[in-house]
Amino acid sequence: MDNTDLSSGLIGMLGIRVVSVDADSCVLSWTTGPEHFQPVGITHGGVFCAAVETAASIAAGAWFGDRGQVVGTSNHTEFLRPVREGTMTATAIPVHRGRSQQLWDVAITDEQGRLVSTGRVRLANLPG
């Protein structure tokens, strides 16, 4: 099942795009700028939260495949470094993939390779 068309909805509005995806990882990228800022002039944390959940969900869905759908049940995102502008990369890797749930870690780096945000997403596997 291919759920990697991000052109509509929130993710499309944020300009986040899929770089690569398989059953073991997902890499997303976007360019952050003033349209992503919170009032103090840095990228809004919600952008990072959305990227974290999207990367984990796409990879989890690729792993679960035709067995059904996956949906996020929790998203814990940490903000480590303020970001103003530049290209961001989010990479999701599995922590646990079970019959009923999955757990994925996501690292977001800036264009200098510095870690700016991390996240952990738990997803429910919905057979069907």
C-alpha positions as CSV (number, residue, x, y, z in Angstrom):
1,M,0.0,0.0,0.0
2,D,1.5,3.3,-1.1
3,N,0.6,6.3,1.2
4,T,3.6,8.5,0.2
5,D,1.6,11.2,-1.8
6,L,2.1,14.1,0.6
7,S,0.9,16.8,-1.8
8,S,-2.4,17.5,0.0
9,G,-3.2,18.3,3.6
10,L,-0.8,19.6,6.3
11,I,2.3,17.8,5.1
12,G,1.8,19.2,1.6
13,M,1.4,22.7,3.0
14,L,4.6,22.4,4.9
15,G,6.5,21.3,1.8
16,I,7.7,18.0,3.3
17,R,8.6,15.4,0.6
18,V,9.7,11.8,0.6
19,V,13.3,11.1,-0.2
20,S,13.2,7.4,0.3
21,V,11.1,4.7,2.0
22,D,11.3,1.0,2.6
23,A,10.2,-1.4,5.3
24,D,13.2,-0.4,7.5
25,S,13.3,3.4,7.2
26,C,11.8,6.5,5.8
27,V,13.7,9.7,4.9
28,L,11.8,13.0,4.5
29,S,13.2,16.5,3.5
30,W,11.9,20.0,3.5
31,T,13.2,23.6,3.4
32,T,12.2,25.6,6.4
33,G,11.7,29.3,6.3
34,P,9.6,32.2,7.5
35,E,6.3,30.4,6.6
36,H,7.2,27.8,9.3
37,F,8.2,30.3,12.0
38,Q,6.6,30.8,15.4
39,P,6.4,34.4,16.7
40,V,10.0,34.5,18.0
41,G,11.4,33.8,14.5
42,I,12.3,30.1,14.7
43,T,10.7,27.1,13.2
44,H,7.5,26.1,15.0
45,G,7.8,22.8,17.0
46,G,4.6,21.6,15.3
47,V,6.5,21.3,12.0
48,F,9.0,18.9,13.6
49,C,6.1,17.0,15.3
50,A,4.4,16.6,11.9
51,A,7.6,15.5,10.2
52,V,8.3,13.0,13.0
53,E,4.9,11.4,12.8
54,T,4.9,11.3,9.0
55,A,8.3,9.7,8.7
56,A,7.4,7.0,11.3
57,S,3.9,6.4,9.8
58,I,5.2,6.0,6.2
59,A,7.9,3.6,7.3
60,A,5.6,1.6,9.6
61,G,3.0,1.4,6.8
62,A,5.6,0.1,4.4
63,W,6.6,-2.6,6.8
64,F,2.9,-3.6,7.6
65,G,2.1,-3.6,3.9
66,D,-1.1,-5.2,2.7
67,R,-1.9,-6.5,6.1
68,G,-3.9,-3.3,6.9
69,Q,-3.3,0.2,8.0
70,V,-1.2,1.8,10.7
71,V,-2.2,4.8,12.9
72,G,-0.2,6.9,15.3
73,T,-1.2,6.5,19.0
74,S,1.5,8.7,20.5
75,N,4.2,11.2,19.4
76,H,6.9,12.4,21.7
77,T,9.1,15.0,20.0
78,E,12.0,16.9,21.5
79,F,13.4,20.2,20.2
80,L,17.2,20.3,20.7
81,R,18.3,23.3,18.7
82,P,16.5,26.3,17.3
83,V,16.2,26.5,13.5
84,R,15.6,29.5,11.4
85,E,16.1,28.5,7.8
86,G,17.6,25.6,5.8
87,T,17.0,22.1,4.6
88,M,15.9,19.6,7.2
89,T,16.1,15.8,6.9
90,A,14.0,13.4,9.0
91,T,15.0,9.8,9.2
92,A,12.8,7.1,10.8
93,I,14.1,3.8,12.0
94,P,12.3,0.9,13.8
95,V,12.7,0.2,17.5
96,H,9.9,-2.5,17.7
97,R,7.6,-4.0,15.1
98,G,5.1,-6.4,16.6
99,R,1.8,-8.0,15.7
100,S,-0.4,-5.2,17.2
101,Q,1.9,-2.2,17.5
102,Q,5.1,-0.6,16.3
103,L,7.6,1.9,17.8
104,W,9.8,4.1,15.6
105,D,12.6,6.7,16.4
106,V,13.0,9.7,14.2
107,A,16.1,12.0,14.0
108,I,15.9,15.4,12.3
109,T,19.1,17.0,11.2
110,D,19.9,20.4,9.6
111,E,21.9,20.8,6.4
112,Q,25.2,20.8,8.5
113,G,24.2,17.3,9.8
114,R,23.5,18.7,13.3
115,L,20.7,17.0,15.3
116,V,17.9,19.5,15.8
117,S,15.0,17.3,16.9
118,T,14.2,13.8,17.9
119,G,11.0,11.9,18.2
120,R,9.5,8.6,19.1
121,V,6.2,7.4,17.6
122,R,4.0,4.5,18.7
123,L,1.6,3.2,16.1
124,A,-1.2,0.7,16.2
125,N,-1.4,-2.0,13.4
126,L,-5.0,-2.2,12.2
127,P,-5.5,-5.5,10.3
128,G,-7.8,-5.4,7.4
